Amino acid sequence: MTVAVTATRAPEQRPAHRDGNVLRWLGAYTASMVGDSVYYMALAWAATRTGTASQAGFVLAAGSVPRAVLMLGGGVLADRFGPRRLVIGSDAARCLVVLGLAGALMFTSPALWMLIAVALVFGAVDALFLPAVGALPPRITTAGQLARIQGLRGLATRTANVVGAPLGGVAVALGGPVLAFAAAGVLFAVSLPLLVCVRIAPLPDQAGAESPGTAWRELADGVRHIRRHPLLGPLVLVLAVSELGFAGPLNLGLILLAKERGWGASGMGWIVAAFGIGAGAAALLLAVRGRLPRAGLIMCLTVLVGAVAAGALAYVPSLPLAAAVGAAVGLFAGLGGALCGALMQSATDPAYLGRVTSVSTLFTHAVAPLSYPVTGAAIATWGTAPVFAAGAALGGVGAVTGLIVTRLRRAELPG
């Protein structure tokens, strides 16, 4: 039996890529994501230059702690008060924090305690920003456009990787962390007026949602919604396991691989950019098509191929070949991630979007990055190749788990 994700079809639907309201949101989201990519590049490079590989792992993992603690609460707030206020306020806070760090580094050298403090604050703000961003699409487009808007969102994210990683690398090379952090803060500032101009529609009444109560009651209601749903539970499981396999090698592991091979910050930036190009092509396919047949099966298979390609990164002998493999990782893992997001967005009742997004984001942006210290220590002990291979194996387990679940394997996106 084929499981279809149902959605209400409006008589006339303006395509998301031709909707001015969606395009304003997309521009703001893109600017914010480019700033996020530049910030991460600056933080990672400053951490690896300031401390050891293990210490750099702790710096990059520090932001995951407040994300893990506060993310679910951020989803409750997004559903209770609406995502618009949280998105604007948290983006403004990220701008001030990063510009403040850039100003401080003009008078002193980076210190581990300073980088950890900024990562902690940034992670706490992200706990509000990320669930709110995930809850916005149903407020700015019609139900039939949700799959397409997920493709546009993925395209914006990958564009940010393509632009942000080289931009961050060039900024570090020209002006050090000061210029890189300042550039990230300016990009966050650019997104704010666009966000203010986005029109937000009210949600339809949701008969299945419980009346607002305590934050704990609302959170428990959201978790029950995931657990009882035939698609959301398996989707979250596949997402959690595969992200644990991808996160360490493709973030901290890639930095240490570039350092080990002598490719430098610019070399790592080009690999990340190639990954973004591949993933951007996958997101563009979904944005243009709107849907793909047998989405659940394609999602699992592409994640599996992406995991194999990610494991191969540590074995390639040259930077151009590493960039080519990175593009393959982005293409397959990116398509799998875009389909996962589209299936999750389409399956979730709108009243639960903030909480469902907070649970999925908890794994992608909070739990998975906690593997960075383990990745750094493992690479310091055994080298890059065994760690990349182990990450590929874990990502493959997530994909195979999805293939085993019949309902997910046969899931379809709405027409």
Beta strands, then each sheet from edge to edge (+ up, - down):
end
